Amino acid sequence: MAGWGPQPVAHAGMMKGYVSASAPGDEFCTYCEAEAKHESEQQMLLMDVAATNPATTAPASKAVDVGNTKCLVSGDAIGSMGSGKTVEYKGKIYHFCCEDCPPVFNKDPDKFVKLLEADPAKYGVPKK
């Protein structure tokens, strides 16, 4: 459709007269009015589906920050070797001292998680 409003040339064969649109002063041919109504109904249907179907919306991250202040790989303070990095693994966020440590962690994350769980204080994890 070229645009909204009266289109006598494009719709000359379909026009049976103009009908009022939603705004005063606007007029549409009966074809355009029907198309606008159909489009509006489709948009309402899509909004209803999105509101009732949680799978259509992106889930919010529910990862929990472990809060370690020392790197799980090197044991150095977070950010001591440049800007600190983080990795999310099994719903938890782990902090690292530099960009070189996350790839090491990712090779065997369970190994590092077990070390952290065995001695959280060693990695600066605050007691709960």
N, CA, C and O atoms as a Tinker XYZ file with bonds, in Angstrom:
   512  protein
     1  N      0.859000   -1.167000    0.000000    73     2
     2  CA     0.000000    0.000000    0.000000    64     1     3
     3  C      0.906000    1.229000    0.000000    63     2     4     5
     4  O      1.869000    1.292000    0.764000    81     3
     5  N      0.601000    2.200000   -0.849000    73     3     6
     6  CA     1.437000    3.376000   -1.015000    64     5     7
     7  C      1.421000    4.278000    0.195000    63     6     8     9
     8  O      2.422000    4.946000    0.454000    81     7
     9  N      0.367000    4.334000    0.932000    73     7    10
    10  CA     0.269000    5.214000    2.094000    64     9    11
    11  C     -1.173000    5.351000    2.511000    63    10    12    13
    12  O     -2.081000    4.915000    1.804000    81    11
    13  N     -1.379000    5.954000    3.656000    73    11    14
    14  CA    -2.734000    6.127000    4.176000    64    13    15
    15  C     -3.365000    7.379000    3.586000    63    14    16    17
    16  O     -2.674000    8.295000    3.140000    81    15
    17  N     -4.661000    7.397000    3.595000    73    15    18
    18  CA    -5.394000    8.576000    3.132000    64    17    19
    19  C     -6.060000    8.315000    1.805000    63    18    20    21
    20  O     -5.939000    7.221000    1.253000    81    19
    21  N     -6.753000    9.289000    1.291000    73    19    22
    22  CA    -7.462000    9.119000    0.018000    64    21    23
    23  C     -6.489000    8.810000   -1.107000    63    22    24    25
    24  O     -5.462000    9.473000   -1.251000    81    23
    25  N     -6.813000    7.807000   -1.897000    73    23    26
    26  CA    -5.974000    7.432000   -3.026000    64    25    27
    27  C     -6.860000    7.169000   -4.237000    63    26    28    29
    28  O     -6.976000    6.026000   -4.678000    81    27
    29  N     -7.489000    8.217000   -4.785000    73    27    30
    30  CA    -8.457000    8.013000   -5.857000    64    29    31
    31  C     -7.878000    7.388000   -7.109000    63    30    32    33
    32  O     -8.588000    6.649000   -7.791000    81    31
    33  N     -6.617000    7.649000   -7.446000    73    31    34
    34  CA    -6.042000    7.082000   -8.664000    64    33    35
    35  C     -5.737000    5.601000   -8.469000    63    34    36    37
    36  O     -6.101000    4.785000   -9.315000    81    35
    37  N     -5.081000    5.242000   -7.379000    73    35    38
    38  CA    -4.666000    3.869000   -7.138000    64    37    39
    39  C     -5.850000    2.959000   -6.890000    63    38    40    41
    40  O     -5.782000    1.771000   -7.204000    81    39
    41  N     -6.922000    3.474000   -6.344000    73    39    42
    42  CA    -8.042000    2.637000   -5.940000    64    41    43
    43  C     -9.332000    3.016000   -6.672000    63    42    44    45
    44  O    -10.428000    2.780000   -6.163000    81    43
    45  N     -9.203000    3.591000   -7.843000    73    43    46
    46  CA   -10.384000    4.094000   -8.556000    64    45    47
    47  C    -11.404000    2.998000   -8.820000    63    46    48    49
    48  O    -12.606000    3.254000   -8.757000    81    47
    49  N    -10.952000    1.781000   -9.115000    73    47    50
    50  CA   -11.884000    0.698000   -9.408000    64    49    51
    51  C    -12.557000    0.142000   -8.162000    63    50    52    53
    52  O    -13.608000   -0.492000   -8.264000    81    51
    53  N    -11.977000    0.365000   -6.996000    73    51    54
    54  CA   -12.500000   -0.218000   -5.765000    64    53    55
    55  C    -13.328000    0.756000   -4.939000    63    54    56    57
    56  O    -14.012000    0.355000   -3.997000    81    55
    57  N    -13.265000    2.000000   -5.284000    73    55    58
    58  CA   -13.886000    3.008000   -4.437000    64    57    59
    59  C    -15.398000    3.017000   -4.587000    63    58    60    61
    60  O    -15.932000    3.140000   -5.689000    81    59
    61  N    -16.058000    2.887000   -3.480000    73    59    62
    62  CA   -17.512000    2.987000   -3.462000    64    61    63
    63  C    -17.893000    4.202000   -2.640000    63    62    64    65
    64  O    -19.024000    4.328000   -2.170000    81    63
    65  N    -16.933000    5.086000   -2.477000    73    63    66
    66  CA   -17.151000    6.256000   -1.647000    64    65    67
    67  C    -16.133000    6.274000   -0.525000    63    66    68    69
    68  O    -15.518000    5.256000   -0.205000    81    67
    69  N    -15.970000    7.407000    0.047000    73    67    70
    70  CA   -15.018000    7.540000    1.135000    64    69    71
    71  C    -15.714000    7.276000    2.458000    63    70    72    73
    72  O    -16.902000    7.555000    2.620000    81    71
    73  N    -14.952000    6.730000    3.404000    73    71    74
    74  CA   -15.470000    6.529000    4.757000    64    73    75
    75  C    -14.564000    7.272000    5.713000    63    74    76    77
    76  O    -13.396000    7.515000    5.413000    81    75
    77  N    -15.091000    7.623000    6.837000    73    75    78
    78  CA   -14.298000    8.366000    7.816000    64    77    79
    79  C    -13.261000    7.462000    8.472000    63    78    80    81
    80  O    -13.496000    6.271000    8.677000    81    79
    81  N    -12.133000    8.033000    8.789000    73    79    82
    82  CA   -11.084000    7.326000    9.526000    64    81    83
    83  C    -11.182000    7.722000   10.993000    63    82    84    85
    84  O    -12.117000    8.415000   11.393000    81    83
    85  N    -10.226000    7.286000   11.783000    73    83    86
    86  CA   -10.292000    7.538000   13.222000    64    85    87
    87  C    -10.072000    9.004000   13.571000    63    86    88    89
    88  O    -10.634000    9.485000   14.554000    81    87
    89  N     -9.278000    9.718000   12.803000    73    87    90
    90  CA    -9.014000   11.125000   13.108000    64    89    91
    91  C     -9.939000   12.014000   12.272000    63    90    92    93
    92  O    -10.140000   11.759000   11.085000    81    91
    93  N    -10.493000   13.045000   12.885000    73    91    94
    94  CA   -11.372000   13.949000   12.126000    64    93    95
    95  C    -10.630000   14.544000   10.936000    63    94    96    97
    96  O     -9.490000   14.991000   11.062000    81    95
    97  N    -11.272000   14.545000    9.812000    73    95    98
    98  CA   -10.668000   15.119000    8.607000    64    97    99
    99  C     -9.956000   14.102000    7.741000    63    98   100   101
   100  O     -9.740000   14.347000    6.554000    81    99
   101  N     -9.581000   12.952000    8.314000    73    99   102
   102  CA    -8.940000   11.904000    7.528000    64   101   103
   103  C    -10.026000   11.074000    6.863000    63   102   104   105
   104  O    -11.069000   10.803000    7.457000    81   103
   105  N     -9.772000   10.679000    5.640000    73   103   106
   106  CA   -10.715000    9.820000    4.946000    64   105   107
   107  C     -9.953000    8.722000    4.233000    63   106   108   109
   108  O     -8.840000    8.940000    3.754000    81   107
   109  N    -10.544000    7.555000    4.163000    73   107   110
   110  CA    -9.961000    6.430000    3.465000    64   109   111
   111  C    -11.014000    5.855000    2.537000    63   110   112   113
   112  O    -12.209000    5.940000    2.819000    81   111
   113  N    -10.578000    5.270000    1.433000    73   111   114
   114  CA   -11.527000    4.545000    0.616000    64   113   115
   115  C    -11.904000    3.274000    1.379000    63   114   116   117
   116  O    -11.216000    2.896000    2.327000    81   115
   117  N    -12.970000    2.625000    0.980000    73   115   118
   118  CA   -13.426000    1.434000    1.711000    64   117   119
   119  C    -12.362000    0.340000    1.707000    63   118   120   121
   120  O    -12.264000   -0.421000    2.670000    81   119
   121  N    -11.576000    0.249000    0.658000    73   119   122
   122  CA   -10.508000   -0.741000    0.602000    64   121   123
   123  C     -9.441000   -0.446000    1.661000    63   122   124   125
   124  O     -9.026000   -1.336000    2.404000    81   123
   125  N     -9.005000    0.815000    1.719000    73   123   126
   126  CA    -7.980000    1.198000    2.698000    64   125   127
   127  C     -8.493000    1.036000    4.121000    63   126   128   129
   128  O     -7.748000    0.616000    5.007000    81   127
   129  N     -9.749000    1.362000    4.344000    73   127   130
   130  CA   -10.347000    1.213000    5.672000    64   129   131
   131  C    -10.324000   -0.251000    6.094000    63   130   132   133
   132  O     -9.989000   -0.559000    7.238000    81   131
   133  N    -10.678000   -1.161000    5.178000    73   131   134
   134  CA   -10.671000   -2.591000    5.486000    64   133   135
   135  C     -9.251000   -3.085000    5.754000    63   134   136   137
   136  O     -9.034000   -3.881000    6.668000    81   135
   137  N     -8.301000   -2.626000    4.976000    73   135   138
   138  CA    -6.904000   -3.015000    5.176000    64   137   139
   139  C     -6.390000   -2.522000    6.528000    63   138   140   141
   140  O     -5.695000   -3.258000    7.229000    81   139
   141  N     -6.720000   -1.298000    6.896000    73   139   142
   142  CA    -6.296000   -0.739000    8.181000    64   141   143
   143  C     -6.884000   -1.540000    9.332000    63   142   144   145
   144  O     -6.195000   -1.818000   10.313000    81   143
   145  N     -8.146000   -1.909000    9.218000    73   143   146
   146  CA    -8.797000   -2.686000   10.261000    64   145   147
   147  C     -8.145000   -4.059000   10.378000    63   146   148   149
   148  O     -7.888000   -4.529000   11.486000    81   147
   149  N     -7.876000   -4.705000    9.246000    73   147   150
   150  CA    -7.245000   -6.027000    9.241000    64   149   151
   151  C     -5.848000   -5.959000    9.873000    63   150   152   153
   152  O     -5.490000   -6.809000   10.689000    81   151
   153  N     -5.076000   -4.956000    9.497000    73   151   154
   154  CA    -3.728000   -4.787000   10.042000    64   153   155
   155  C     -3.775000   -4.552000   11.552000    63   154   156   157
   156  O     -2.961000   -5.096000   12.298000    81   155
   157  N     -4.720000   -3.751000   11.987000    73   155   158
   158  CA    -4.884000   -3.477000   13.408000    64   157   159
   159  C     -5.235000   -4.749000   14.170000    63   158   160   161
   160  O     -4.701000   -4.987000   15.253000    81   159
   161  N     -6.117000   -5.560000   13.622000    73   159   162
   162  CA    -6.504000   -6.826000   14.260000    64   161   163
   163  C     -5.313000   -7.772000   14.348000    63   162   164   165
   164  O     -5.147000   -8.459000   15.355000    81   163
   165  N     -4.481000   -7.818000   13.307000    73   163   166
   166  CA    -3.298000   -8.673000   13.332000    64   165   167
   167  C     -2.330000   -8.215000   14.417000    63   166   168   169
   168  O     -1.781000   -9.045000   15.143000    81   167
   169  N     -2.113000   -6.913000   14.538000    73   167   170
   170  CA    -1.204000   -6.395000   15.561000    64   169   171
   171  C     -1.714000   -6.719000   16.964000    63   170   172   173
   172  O     -0.927000   -7.081000   17.838000    81   171
   173  N     -3.017000   -6.593000   17.184000    73   171   174
   174  CA    -3.602000   -6.907000   18.491000    64   173   175
   175  C     -3.412000   -8.378000   18.811000    63   174   176   177
   176  O     -3.102000   -8.726000   19.950000    81   175
   177  N     -3.593000   -9.250000   17.824000    73   175   178
   178  CA    -3.415000  -10.678000   18.019000    64   177   179
   179  C     -1.965000  -10.987000   18.393000    63   178   180   181
   180  O     -1.710000  -11.770000   19.309000    81   179
   181  N     -1.027000  -10.378000   17.693000    73   179   182
   182  CA     0.387000  -10.595000   18.000000    64   181   183
   183  C      0.723000  -10.124000   19.407000    63   182   184   185
   184  O      1.491000  -10.786000   20.105000    81   183
   185  N      0.167000   -8.998000   19.840000    73   183   186
   186  CA     0.422000   -8.492000   21.191000    64   185   187
   187  C     -0.170000   -9.437000   22.224000    63   186   188   189
   188  O      0.445000   -9.674000   23.263000    81   187
   189  N     -1.355000   -9.984000   21.957000    73   187   190
   190  CA    -1.971000  -10.936000   22.884000    64   189   191
   191  C     -1.123000  -12.188000   23.022000    63   190   192   193
   192  O     -0.926000  -12.685000   24.131000    81   191
   193  N     -0.618000  -12.702000   21.904000    73   191   194
   194  CA     0.212000  -13.905000   21.932000    64   193   195
   195  C      1.497000  -13.629000   22.716000    63   194   196   197
   196  O      1.902000  -14.451000   23.538000    81   195
   197  N      2.135000  -12.497000   22.476000    73   195   198
   198  CA     3.369000  -12.167000   23.182000    64   197   199
   199  C      3.130000  -12.018000   24.680000    63   198   200   201
   200  O      3.985000  -12.396000   25.480000    81   199
   201  N      1.991000  -11.477000   25.067000    73   199   202
   202  CA     1.701000  -11.266000   26.482000    64   201   203
   203  C      1.386000  -12.565000   27.205000    63   202   204   205
   204  O      1.642000  -12.680000   28.404000    81   203
   205  N      0.839000  -13.537000   26.502000    73   203   206
   206  CA     0.442000  -14.783000   27.156000    64   205   207
   207  C      1.433000  -15.912000   26.960000    63   206   208   209
   208  O      1.287000  -16.959000   27.590000    81   207
   209  N      2.430000  -15.741000   26.118000    73   207   210
   210  CA     3.393000  -16.792000   25.850000    64   209   211
   211  C      4.776000  -16.352000   26.307000    63   210   212   213
   212  O      5.440000  -15.604000   25.590000    81   211
   213  N      5.230000  -16.792000   27.478000    73   211   214
   214  CA     6.529000  -16.355000   27.976000    64   213   215
   215  C      7.690000  -16.801000   27.093000    63   214   216   217
   216  O      8.767000  -16.208000   27.161000    81   215
   217  N      7.505000  -17.812000   26.280000    73   215   218
   218  CA     8.588000  -18.274000   25.420000    64   217   219
   219  C      8.941000  -17.259000   24.347000    63   218   220   221
   220  O     10.014000  -17.359000   23.752000    81   219
   221  N      8.079000  -16.287000   24.077000    73   219   222
   222  CA     8.365000  -15.293000   23.050000    64   221   223
   223  C      9.199000  -14.138000   23.585000    63   222   224   225
   224  O      9.642000  -13.289000   22.812000    81   223
   225  N      9.418000  -14.095000   24.883000    73   223   226
   226  CA    10.231000  -13.037000   25.459000    64   225   227
   227  C     11.539000  -13.635000   25.950000    63   226   228   229
   228  O     11.572000  -14.792000   26.367000    81   227
   229  N     12.606000  -12.868000   25.906000    73   227   230
   230  CA    13.912000  -13.348000   26.342000    64   229   231
   231  C     13.932000  -13.507000   27.856000    63   230   232   233
   232  O     13.539000  -12.593000   28.582000    81   231
   233  N     14.388000  -14.659000   28.337000    73   231   234
   234  CA    14.448000  -14.851000   29.784000    64   233   235
   235  C     15.535000  -13.984000   30.408000    63   234   236   237
   236  O     16.603000  -13.788000   29.827000    81   235
   237  N     15.253000  -13.482000   31.570000    73   235   238
   238  CA    16.236000  -12.674000   32.284000    64   237   239
   239  C     17.295000  -13.601000   32.868000    63   238   240   241
   240  O     16.983000  -14.704000   33.316000    81   239
   241  N     18.543000  -13.153000   32.863000    73   239   242
   242  CA    19.619000  -13.943000   33.432000    64   241   243
   243  C     19.441000  -14.017000   34.942000    63   242   244   245
   244  O     19.251000  -13.000000   35.608000    81   243
   245  N     19.505000  -15.227000   35.470000    73   243   246
   246  CA    19.354000  -15.420000   36.898000    64   245   247
   247  C     20.661000  -15.904000   37.510000    63   246   248   249
   248  O     20.663000  -16.547000   38.560000    81   247
   249  N     21.770000  -15.593000   36.851000    73   247   250
   250  CA    23.075000  -16.012000   37.344000    64   249   251
   251  C     23.383000  -15.300000   38.659000    63   250   252   253
   252  O     23.064000  -14.125000   38.840000    81   251
   253  N     24.005000  -16.034000   39.560000    73   251   254
   254  CA    24.365000  -15.506000   40.879000    64   253   255
   255  C     25.855000  -15.205000   40.891000    63   254   256   257
   256  O     26.670000  -16.051000   40.523000    81   255
   257  N     26.205000  -14.001000   41.314000    73   255   258
   258  CA    27.610000  -13.606000   41.409000    64   257   259
   259  C     28.236000  -14.277000   42.626000    63   258   260   261
   260  O     27.784000  -14.076000   43.754000    81   259
   261  N     29.270000  -15.070000   42.396000    73   259   262
   262  CA    29.968000  -15.760000   43.484000    64   261   263
   263  C     30.668000  -14.750000   44.389000    63   262   264   265
   264  O     30.764000  -14.953000   45.599000    81   263
   265  N     31.150000  -13.674000   43.803000    73   263   266
   266  CA    31.780000  -12.605000   44.578000    64   265   267
   267  C     33.235000  -12.851000   44.925000    63   266   268   269
   268  O     33.758000  -12.243000   45.859000    81   267
   269  N     33.904000  -13.743000   44.181000    73   267   270
   270  CA    35.321000  -13.976000   44.476000    64   269   271
   271  C     36.153000  -12.744000   44.140000    63   270   272   273
   272  O     35.975000  -12.123000   43.092000    81   271
   273  N     37.067000  -12.401000   45.052000    73   271   274
   274  CA    37.937000  -11.239000   44.854000    64   273   275
   275  C     39.329000  -11.657000   44.412000    63   274   276   277
   276  O     40.178000  -10.813000   44.127000    81   275
   277  N     39.563000  -12.980000   44.357000    73   275   278
   278  CA    40.828000  -13.524000   43.861000    64   277   279
   279  C     40.521000  -14.477000   42.722000    63   278   280   281
   280  O     39.520000  -15.193000   42.751000    81   279
   281  N     41.373000  -14.483000   41.735000    73   279   282
   282  CA    41.212000  -15.281000   40.527000    64   281   283
   283  C     41.234000  -16.775000   40.848000    63   282   284   285
   284  O     42.086000  -17.239000   41.606000    81   283
   285  N     40.306000  -17.516000   40.277000    73   283   286
   286  CA    40.246000  -18.960000   40.487000    64   285   287
   287  C     41.409000  -19.696000   39.828000    63   286   288   289
   288  O     41.744000  -20.806000   40.241000    81   287
   289  N     42.025000  -19.103000   38.817000    73   287   290
   290  CA    43.110000  -19.752000   38.084000    64   289   291
   291  C     44.469000  -19.390000   38.678000    63   290   292   293
   292  O     45.267000  -20.277000   38.979000    81   291
   293  N     44.736000  -18.106000   38.849000    73   291   294
   294  CA    46.066000  -17.673000   39.288000    64   293   295
   295  C     46.148000  -17.369000   40.780000    63   294   296   297
   296  O     47.230000  -17.419000   41.366000    81   295
   297  N     45.012000  -17.055000   41.395000    73   295   298
   298  CA    45.018000  -16.655000   42.805000    64   297   299
   299  C     45.299000  -15.176000   43.005000    63   298   300   301
   300  O     45.302000  -14.692000   44.137000    81   299
   301  N     45.538000  -14.448000   41.908000    73   299   302
   302  CA    45.815000  -13.011000   41.996000    64   301   303
   303  C     44.518000  -12.232000   42.239000    63   302   304   305
   304  O     43.420000  -12.728000   41.988000    81   303
   305  N     44.673000  -11.003000   42.732000    73   303   306
   306  CA    43.514000  -10.140000   42.965000    64   305   307
   307  C     42.823000   -9.835000   41.648000    63   306   308   309
   308  O     43.478000   -9.669000   40.620000    81   307
   309  N     41.505000   -9.761000   41.680000    73   307   310
   310  CA    40.723000   -9.469000   40.471000    64   309   311
   311  C     41.118000   -8.097000   39.950000    63   310   312   313
   312  O     41.099000   -7.113000   40.688000    81   311
   313  N     41.472000   -8.040000   38.680000    73   311   314
   314  CA    41.857000   -6.794000   38.036000    64   313   315
   315  C     43.313000   -6.419000   38.230000    63   314   316   317
   316  O     43.735000   -5.357000   37.774000    81   315
   317  N     44.092000   -7.260000   38.894000    73   315   318
   318  CA    45.497000   -6.916000   39.151000    64   317   319
   319  C     46.361000   -6.996000   37.889000    63   318   320   321
   320  O     47.465000   -6.453000   37.857000    81   319
   321  N     45.876000   -7.651000   36.883000    73   319   322
   322  CA    46.649000   -7.827000   35.648000    64   321   323
   323  C     45.898000   -7.190000   34.480000    63   322   324   325
   324  O     45.854000   -7.755000   33.387000    81   323
   325  N     45.322000   -6.041000   34.704000    73   323   326
   326  CA    44.497000   -5.392000   33.692000    64   325   327
   327  C     43.050000   -5.432000   34.144000    63   326   328   329
   328  O     42.759000   -5.660000   35.318000    81   327
   329  N     42.157000   -5.209000   33.209000    73   327   330
   330  CA    40.747000   -5.223000   33.601000    64   329   331
   331  C     40.310000   -6.655000   33.883000    63   330   332   333
   332  O     40.626000   -7.569000   33.121000    81   331
   333  N     39.597000   -6.840000   34.958000    73   331   334
   334  CA    39.111000   -8.165000   35.334000    64   333   335
   335  C     38.087000   -8.681000   34.333000    63   334   336   337
   336  O     37.432000   -7.897000   33.646000    81   335
   337  N     37.954000   -9.983000   34.255000    73   335   338
   338  CA    36.999000  -10.633000   33.355000    64   337   339
   339  C     36.062000  -11.517000   34.165000    63   338   340   341
   340  O     36.375000  -11.889000   35.296000    81   339
   341  N     34.922000  -11.850000   33.590000    73   339   342
   342  CA    33.968000  -12.738000   34.249000    64   341   343
   343  C     33.536000  -13.841000   33.299000    63   342   344   345
   344  O     33.586000  -13.693000   32.077000    81   343
   345  N     33.107000  -14.961000   33.898000    73   343   346
   346  CA    32.561000  -16.074000   33.145000    64   345   347
   347  C     31.325000  -16.555000   33.886000    63   346   348   349
   348  O     31.334000  -16.678000   35.110000    81   347
   349  N     30.265000  -16.824000   33.142000    73   347   350
   350  CA    29.064000  -17.413000   33.728000    64   349   351
   351  C     29.104000  -18.913000   33.450000    63   350   352   353
   352  O     29.233000  -19.347000   32.306000    81   351
   353  N     28.990000  -19.694000   34.528000    73   351   354
   354  CA    29.029000  -21.148000   34.399000    64   353   355
   355  C     28.016000  -21.755000   35.356000    63   354   356   357
   356  O     28.057000  -21.500000   36.560000    81   355
   357  N     27.122000  -22.547000   34.825000    73   355   358
   358  CA    26.081000  -23.225000   35.605000    64   357   359
   359  C     25.349000  -22.269000   36.555000    63   358   360   361
   360  O     25.135000  -22.577000   37.727000    81   359
   361  N     24.977000  -21.119000   36.026000    73   359   362
   362  CA    24.168000  -20.169000   36.782000    64   361   363
   363  C     24.928000  -19.327000   37.798000    63   362   364   365
   364  O     24.317000  -18.653000   38.627000    81   363
   365  N     26.250000  -19.361000   37.739000    73   363   366
   366  CA    27.060000  -18.560000   38.661000    64   365   367
   367  C     28.075000  -17.743000   37.870000    63   366   368   369
   368  O     28.548000  -18.162000   36.814000    81   367
   369  N     28.398000  -16.569000   38.405000    73   367   370
   370  CA    29.367000  -15.686000   37.759000    64   369   371
   371  C     30.663000  -15.736000   38.553000    63   370   372   373
   372  O     30.685000  -15.494000   39.760000    81   371
   373  N     31.749000  -16.059000   37.840000    73   371   374
   374  CA    33.076000  -16.149000   38.450000    64   373   375
   375  C     33.949000  -15.033000   37.889000    63   374   376   377
   376  O     33.844000  -14.688000   36.712000    81   375
   377  N     34.816000  -14.466000   38.740000    73   375   378
   378  CA    35.680000  -13.353000   38.356000    64   377   379
   379  C     37.121000  -13.828000   38.182000    63   378   380   381
   380  O     37.584000  -14.742000   38.864000    81   379
   381  N     37.821000  -13.170000   37.238000    73   379   382
   382  CA    39.206000  -13.520000   36.938000    64   381   383
   383  C     40.058000  -12.268000   36.857000    63   382   384   385
   384  O     39.556000  -11.179000   36.582000    81   383
   385  N     41.372000  -12.435000   37.102000    73   383   386
   386  CA    42.270000  -11.283000   37.174000    64   385   387
   387  C     42.577000  -10.664000   35.819000    63   386   388   389
   388  O     42.889000   -9.476000   35.737000    81   387
   389  N     42.492000  -11.459000   34.753000    73   387   390
   390  CA    42.871000  -10.954000   33.425000    64   389   391
   391  C     42.166000  -11.768000   32.339000    63   390   392   393
   392  O     41.437000  -12.714000   32.635000    81   391
   393  N     42.388000  -11.394000   31.102000    73   391   394
   394  CA    41.736000  -12.081000   29.988000    64   393   395
   395  C     42.349000  -13.445000   29.675000    63   394   396   397
   396  O     41.750000  -14.229000   28.939000    81   395
   397  N     43.526000  -13.741000   30.217000    73   395   398
   398  CA    44.166000  -15.028000   29.951000    64   397   399
   399  C     43.585000  -16.165000   30.796000    63   398   400   401
   400  O     43.694000  -17.330000   30.412000    81   399
   401  N     42.974000  -15.848000   31.932000    73   399   402
   402  CA    42.499000  -16.897000   32.846000    64   401   403
   403  C     41.166000  -17.554000   32.456000    63   402   404   405
   404  O     41.032000  -18.762000   32.651000    81   403
   405  N     40.186000  -16.839000   31.922000    73   403   406
   406  CA    38.935000  -17.515000   31.554000    64   405   407
   407  C     39.101000  -18.697000   30.599000    63   406   408   409
   408  O     38.421000  -19.706000   30.786000    81   407
   409  N     39.978000  -18.625000   29.574000    73   407   410
   410  CA    40.141000  -19.806000   28.710000    64   409   411
   411  C     40.685000  -21.023000   29.473000    63   410   412   413
   412  O     40.315000  -22.158000   29.176000    81   411
   413  N     41.560000  -20.784000   30.451000    73   411   414
   414  CA    42.082000  -21.882000   31.265000    64   413   415
   415  C     40.947000  -22.477000   32.096000    63   414   416   417
   416  O     40.810000  -23.697000   32.185000    81   415
   417  N     40.134000  -21.610000   32.704000    73   415   418
   418  CA    38.971000  -22.046000   33.484000    64   417   419
   419  C     38.025000  -22.869000   32.618000    63   418   420   421
   420  O     37.545000  -23.920000   33.041000    81   419
   421  N     37.760000  -22.392000   31.409000    73   419   422
   422  CA    36.794000  -23.037000   30.515000    64   421   423
   423  C     37.230000  -24.426000   30.041000    63   422   424   425
   424  O     36.394000  -25.214000   29.599000    81   423
   425  N     38.520000  -24.736000   30.127000    73   423   426
   426  CA    38.986000  -26.071000   29.741000    64   425   427
   427  C     38.526000  -27.135000   30.744000    63   426   428   429
   428  O     38.264000  -28.275000   30.361000    81   427
   429  N     38.428000  -26.763000   32.027000    73   427   430
   430  CA    37.982000  -27.706000   33.061000    64   429   431
   431  C     37.324000  -26.921000   34.201000    63   430   432   433
   432  O     37.868000  -26.861000   35.304000    81   431
   433  N     36.166000  -26.325000   33.945000    73   431   434
   434  CA    35.539000  -25.465000   34.947000    64   433   435
   435  C     35.189000  -26.183000   36.252000    63   434   436   437
   436  O     35.278000  -25.591000   37.328000    81   435
   437  N     34.796000  -27.445000   36.163000    73   435   438
   438  CA    34.431000  -28.173000   37.385000    64   437   439
   439  C     35.610000  -28.282000   38.350000    63   438   440   441
   440  O     35.425000  -28.232000   39.566000    81   439
   441  N     36.795000  -28.426000   37.824000    73   439   442
   442  CA    38.009000  -28.499000   38.655000    64   441   443
   443  C     38.145000  -27.223000   39.497000    63   442   444   445
   444  O     38.400000  -27.294000   40.700000    81   443
   445  N     37.976000  -26.068000   38.865000    73   443   446
   446  CA    38.136000  -24.794000   39.565000    64   445   447
   447  C     36.978000  -24.523000   40.526000    63   446   448   449
   448  O     37.175000  -23.954000   41.599000    81   447
   449  N     35.786000  -24.929000   40.137000    73   447   450
   450  CA    34.621000  -24.761000   41.015000    64   449   451
   451  C     34.801000  -25.585000   42.292000    63   450   452   453
   452  O     34.484000  -25.118000   43.386000    81   451
   453  N     35.309000  -26.811000   42.150000    73   451   454
   454  CA    35.554000  -27.659000   43.323000    64   453   455
   455  C     36.598000  -27.042000   44.244000    63   454   456   457
   456  O     36.452000  -27.090000   45.465000    81   455
   457  N     37.647000  -26.465000   43.672000    73   455   458
   458  CA    38.673000  -25.797000   44.479000    64   457   459
   459  C     38.063000  -24.625000   45.249000    63   458   460   461
   460  O     38.361000  -24.426000   46.426000    81   459
   461  N     37.230000  -23.870000   44.593000    73   459   462
   462  CA    36.562000  -22.732000   45.241000    64   461   463
   463  C     35.647000  -23.221000   46.372000    63   462   464   465
   464  O     35.653000  -22.664000   47.470000    81   463
   465  N     34.876000  -24.250000   46.096000    73   463   466
   466  CA    33.942000  -24.759000   47.107000    64   465   467
   467  C     34.675000  -25.350000   48.309000    63   466   468   469
   468  O     34.174000  -25.291000   49.432000    81   467
   469  N     35.863000  -25.923000   48.077000    73   467   470
   470  CA    36.645000  -26.512000   49.163000    64   469   471
   471  C     37.223000  -25.448000   50.088000    63   470   472   473
   472  O     37.354000  -25.679000   51.290000    81   471
   473  N     37.575000  -24.272000   49.535000    73   471   474
   474  CA    38.177000  -23.209000   50.355000    64   473   475
   475  C     37.770000  -21.826000   49.824000    63   474   476   477
   476  O     38.586000  -21.138000   49.210000    81   475
   477  N     36.520000  -21.416000   50.057000    73   475   478
   478  CA    36.043000  -20.131000   49.530000    64   477   479
   479  C     36.869000  -18.935000   50.006000    63   478   480   481
   480  O     37.065000  -17.984000   49.248000    81   479
   481  N     37.351000  -18.969000   51.239000    73   479   482
   482  CA    38.121000  -17.837000   51.776000    64   481   483
   483  C     39.406000  -17.610000   50.985000    63   482   484   485
   484  O     39.862000  -16.474000   50.850000    81   483
   485  N     39.988000  -18.686000   50.464000    73   483   486
   486  CA    41.220000  -18.587000   49.674000    64   485   487
   487  C     41.013000  -17.706000   48.443000    63   486   488   489
   488  O     41.948000  -17.068000   47.960000    81   487
   489  N     39.789000  -17.680000   47.948000    73   487   490
   490  CA    39.471000  -16.909000   46.739000    64   489   491
   491  C     38.689000  -15.622000   47.053000    63   490   492   493
   492  O     38.122000  -14.988000   46.164000    81   491
   493  N     38.677000  -15.264000   48.325000    73   491   494
   494  CA    38.064000  -13.999000   48.726000    64   493   495
   495  C     36.549000  -13.977000   48.666000    63   494   496   497
   496  O     35.941000  -12.913000   48.552000    81   495
   497  N     35.941000  -15.151000   48.743000    73   495   498
   498  CA    34.461000  -15.205000   48.717000    64   497   499
   499  C     33.956000  -14.855000   50.112000    63   498   500   501
   500  O     34.321000  -15.505000   51.091000    81   499
   501  N     33.119000  -13.829000   50.198000    73   499   502
   502  CA    32.591000  -13.423000   51.517000    64   501   503
   503  C     31.713000  -14.507000   52.117000    63   502   504   505
   504  O     30.981000  -15.202000   51.413000    81   503
   505  N     31.803000  -14.635000   53.427000    73   503   506
   506  CA    30.947000  -15.605000   54.129000    64   505   507
   507  C     29.527000  -15.107000   54.141000    63   506   508   509
   508  O     29.277000  -13.906000   54.242000    81   507
   509  N     28.590000  -16.040000   54.035000    73   507   510
   510  CA    27.170000  -15.668000   54.002000    64   509   511
   511  C     26.568000  -15.731000   55.369000    63   510   512
   512  O     25.381000  -15.451000   55.534000    81   511
